[in-house]
Structure formats: C-alpha cells, structure tokens
Amino acid sequence: MGKALRLLGIVLILAGVSLGGFKVAQSRQADDTYSDTQQALQEEFQKSKKPRPHEGHALAVLRIPRFGAGYAQVVLQGTSRKTLEKGPGHFPGTAMPGEIGNFAIAGHRTGWGQPFHRLPELKRGDAIKVEWHGSEYTYRVTRTKVVKPSDVGVVLPVPNKPDGRADKARITLTTCTDRGSNGTYLHRLVAWGELDER
C-alpha cells in the first residue's frame, strides 16, 4: 500500500511538472507570437497615414523610459480581446495623443506579451512618451491608483468627473491586478498623466 501511494505521488508530481512545462512552453509561444505581431505592427505604424485607424490596427508607439530603452509598444486602435492580445489598445472615443482630453490605453499585465507588467513601478513625474504622426508627446505621471473594474470614470476626459470639461491633454494607462481564487482579476491598476508642455 505504501509503495503504491509513493508511486502515485511520483506520478502526480511528474504530471504536475509536465503540465507546468506545458504551461511555460505555451506562455513562451504566446510571447513569441506577441513579439512577432508587435514587429509587424511597427512596420504598419511606420507606413500608416490614417489619423484614426480601424479596430486592431497600429495607432501610436508608447515608450516609458523607466521600463528601459528597449521598451516600445505599438498601441492599437480598440480594446477588444483580440486587439489586446496583439498589444495595448486605445479606448475608442477617448482623445488622440496630444489632444485636449484623455488619451486612454488598456494593456495586459500578464500574458500576451505583458506590455503593462511593470506598470506598478511608475512614480509621479515619470515620463510616458507617445509617438504619433511624426510627433512625440511626453506626458508626466501625476498619480496611480487601484480601482474596481466597474470604475469606468477613470477614462473620462477629466478622470472620475462625469461633468468635467476637458481642459488638459491627459493620458490614462489601465491594467488588471489582484487575481482572485477563481482566476478573474478583482481590481484595475490605473496610472494617470498630463502632457508636459515645458
């Protein structure tokens, strides 16, 4: 009986390791696919002349110096699940880069290239750079906050002020945080910034 239990234990451990290896391989393959897609989107972005592309197409390039010189993510138009698997997505209906209003972007923190994995590292005053149609706009982080997924006011022209009138060029970056026991995310991490006009 003891020998059978030991054997069963070894089989379960090996199965767990195999599944873990499968998960790692699957994750690595997804990251490779993401990198290839981002490369293709970089090329699309360089050729694109459309001021407002369709869902899933390259819109701008996001650079965050705190994340290193190599950090450059192509932002796509839209926030559908399929779009966010390719890269960060621009919330339709929010401002464009440099415009008065709120240029709002969502991105994955885990999986699909993890473009916003390091978002919690942002500090007040950090630069967020956005390249769009030959211009680069630099925003400065003003604050970060963890909110509930239902808090859609974070992407309003004046964040969390439904009656607020857009008076500045702002940026909002959102991602998931705090995964619950059922696998769903309980909160959103939000970073806000304002255009640096110096």
C-alpha positions as CSV (number, residue, x, y, z in Angstrom):
1,M,0.0,0.0,0.0
2,G,2.8,2.4,1.0
3,K,4.7,1.6,-2.2
4,A,1.5,2.2,-4.3
5,L,1.0,5.6,-2.6
6,R,4.6,6.6,-3.2
7,L,4.3,5.6,-6.9
8,L,1.0,7.5,-7.2
9,G,2.7,10.5,-5.6
10,I,5.6,10.4,-8.0
11,V,3.2,10.1,-11.0
12,L,1.2,13.1,-9.8
13,I,4.4,15.1,-9.3
14,L,5.6,14.2,-12.8
15,A,2.2,15.1,-14.2
16,G,2.4,18.4,-12.4
17,V,5.9,19.2,-13.7
18,S,4.8,18.2,-17.2
19,L,1.7,20.4,-17.0
20,G,3.9,23.2,-15.6
21,G,6.3,22.7,-18.5
22,F,3.5,22.7,-21.0
23,K,2.2,26.0,-19.4
24,V,5.6,27.6,-19.7
25,A,6.0,26.4,-23.3
26,Q,2.6,27.7,-24.1
27,S,3.3,31.0,-22.4
28,R,6.7,31.3,-24.3
29,Q,5.0,30.6,-27.6
30,A,2.4,33.3,-26.8
31,D,5.2,35.7,-26.0
32,D,7.0,34.9,-29.3
33,T,3.8,35.4,-31.2
34,Y,3.2,38.7,-29.4
35,S,6.8,39.8,-30.3
36,D,6.3,38.9,-34.0
37,T,3.0,40.7,-34.1
38,Q,4.5,43.8,-32.5
39,Q,7.3,43.8,-35.1
40,A,4.7,43.6,-37.9
41,L,2.7,46.4,-36.2
42,Q,5.9,48.6,-36.0
43,E,6.2,48.3,-39.8
44,E,2.5,49.0,-40.3
45,F,2.8,52.0,-38.0
46,Q,5.7,53.4,-40.0
47,K,3.7,53.2,-43.2
48,S,0.3,54.3,-41.9
49,K,-1.1,57.7,-42.8
50,K,-4.5,57.2,-41.3
51,P,-5.2,59.6,-38.4
52,R,-7.7,57.2,-36.9
53,P,-7.2,53.6,-37.9
54,H,-9.8,50.9,-37.6
55,E,-10.0,48.4,-34.7
56,G,-6.9,46.3,-34.3
57,H,-4.6,48.5,-36.4
58,A,-1.5,50.4,-35.4
59,L,-2.2,53.8,-33.9
60,A,0.9,55.0,-32.0
61,V,4.1,53.9,-30.3
62,L,4.3,54.0,-26.5
63,R,7.7,54.4,-24.7
64,I,8.2,54.5,-21.0
65,P,11.8,55.3,-20.1
66,R,11.5,53.8,-16.6
67,F,11.0,50.4,-18.3
68,G,14.3,50.7,-20.2
69,A,15.5,52.0,-23.6
70,G,14.1,48.9,-25.4
71,Y,10.5,49.4,-24.2
72,A,8.5,50.4,-27.2
73,Q,4.9,49.1,-27.6
74,V,2.7,49.7,-30.6
75,V,-0.7,50.9,-29.4
76,L,-3.6,49.6,-31.5
77,Q,-7.0,51.1,-32.0
78,G,-9.6,49.5,-29.8
79,T,-9.8,47.3,-26.7
80,S,-11.4,44.1,-27.9
81,R,-9.9,40.9,-26.5
82,K,-8.4,40.1,-29.9
83,T,-6.8,43.5,-30.2
84,L,-5.4,43.4,-26.7
85,E,-3.7,40.1,-27.5
86,K,-1.6,42.0,-30.0
87,G,-0.7,45.0,-27.8
88,P,-2.0,47.8,-25.7
89,G,-5.3,49.3,-27.1
90,H,-6.7,52.8,-27.3
91,F,-10.1,53.2,-25.8
92,P,-12.4,54.3,-28.7
93,G,-14.0,57.7,-28.1
94,T,-11.1,59.0,-25.9
95,A,-8.7,61.7,-27.1
96,M,-5.9,61.1,-29.5
97,P,-2.2,61.7,-28.5
98,G,-1.5,65.4,-27.6
99,E,-5.2,66.4,-27.8
100,I,-7.1,68.1,-25.1
101,G,-9.0,65.3,-23.3
102,N,-7.9,61.8,-22.1
103,F,-5.8,59.5,-24.3
104,A,-6.7,56.2,-22.6
105,I,-5.0,52.9,-23.1
106,A,-5.6,49.4,-21.7
107,G,-3.0,46.6,-21.7
108,H,-2.3,43.2,-20.2
109,R,-0.2,42.8,-17.1
110,T,0.2,39.1,-17.5
111,G,0.1,37.0,-20.7
112,W,0.0,38.3,-24.3
113,G,3.4,40.0,-24.1
114,Q,2.7,41.6,-20.7
115,P,3.1,45.1,-22.0
116,F,1.9,46.7,-18.7
117,H,3.6,44.1,-16.4
118,R,5.8,46.9,-14.8
119,L,3.0,49.5,-14.5
120,P,3.2,49.3,-10.7
121,E,6.7,50.7,-10.9
122,L,5.6,54.1,-12.3
123,K,6.3,57.0,-10.0
124,R,5.0,60.6,-10.0
125,G,6.9,62.6,-12.6
126,D,7.9,59.6,-14.7
127,A,7.8,60.2,-18.5
128,I,5.3,58.5,-20.8
129,K,6.2,59.1,-24.4
130,V,3.8,58.7,-27.3
131,E,4.8,58.8,-31.0
132,W,2.0,59.7,-33.3
133,H,2.2,61.0,-36.9
134,G,5.7,62.2,-36.7
135,S,5.4,63.9,-33.3
136,E,6.4,62.7,-29.9
137,Y,4.2,63.8,-26.9
138,T,5.7,63.5,-23.4
139,Y,3.3,63.0,-20.5
140,R,4.3,63.1,-16.8
141,V,2.7,60.6,-14.4
142,T,0.6,62.5,-11.8
143,R,-0.7,59.5,-9.8
144,T,-1.6,55.9,-9.7
145,K,-4.5,54.1,-8.0
146,V,-6.1,50.7,-7.7
147,V,-9.8,50.8,-8.6
148,K,-12.7,48.3,-9.2
149,P,-13.2,47.0,-12.7
150,S,-16.6,48.8,-12.7
151,D,-15.0,52.2,-12.3
152,V,-15.1,53.4,-15.9
153,G,-14.8,57.0,-14.8
154,V,-11.0,56.6,-14.9
155,V,-11.1,57.1,-18.7
156,L,-13.4,60.2,-18.8
157,P,-11.9,63.4,-20.4
158,V,-11.5,64.6,-16.8
159,P,-11.0,61.3,-14.9
160,N,-13.7,60.5,-12.4
161,K,-15.6,63.7,-13.1
162,P,-18.6,62.9,-15.3
163,D,-19.5,66.6,-15.7
164,G,-15.9,67.8,-16.0
165,R,-14.9,69.7,-19.2
166,A,-11.7,68.6,-20.8
167,D,-9.1,71.3,-20.1
168,K,-5.8,69.5,-20.5
169,A,-4.2,66.8,-22.6
170,R,-4.1,63.7,-20.3
171,I,-3.1,60.1,-20.6
172,T,-4.5,57.1,-18.7
173,L,-2.9,53.6,-18.6
174,T,-5.0,50.7,-17.2
175,T,-4.3,47.1,-16.5
176,C,-5.6,44.2,-14.3
177,T,-4.3,43.4,-10.9
178,D,-5.1,41.2,-7.9
179,R,-6.2,37.9,-9.4
180,G,-8.8,36.1,-7.3
181,S,-9.1,32.4,-6.4
182,N,-11.4,31.9,-9.4
183,G,-8.8,33.3,-11.8
184,T,-10.6,36.6,-12.5
185,Y,-9.0,39.9,-11.7
186,L,-10.5,41.8,-8.8
187,H,-9.1,45.3,-9.5
188,R,-7.6,47.6,-12.1
189,L,-4.4,49.5,-11.7
190,V,-4.6,52.9,-13.2
191,A,-1.8,55.4,-14.0
192,W,-2.7,59.0,-15.0
193,G,-0.5,61.6,-16.5
194,E,-0.6,65.1,-18.1
195,L,1.1,66.4,-21.1
196,D,4.4,68.0,-20.3
197,E,4.3,71.4,-22.1
198,R,7.7,72.6,-21.0
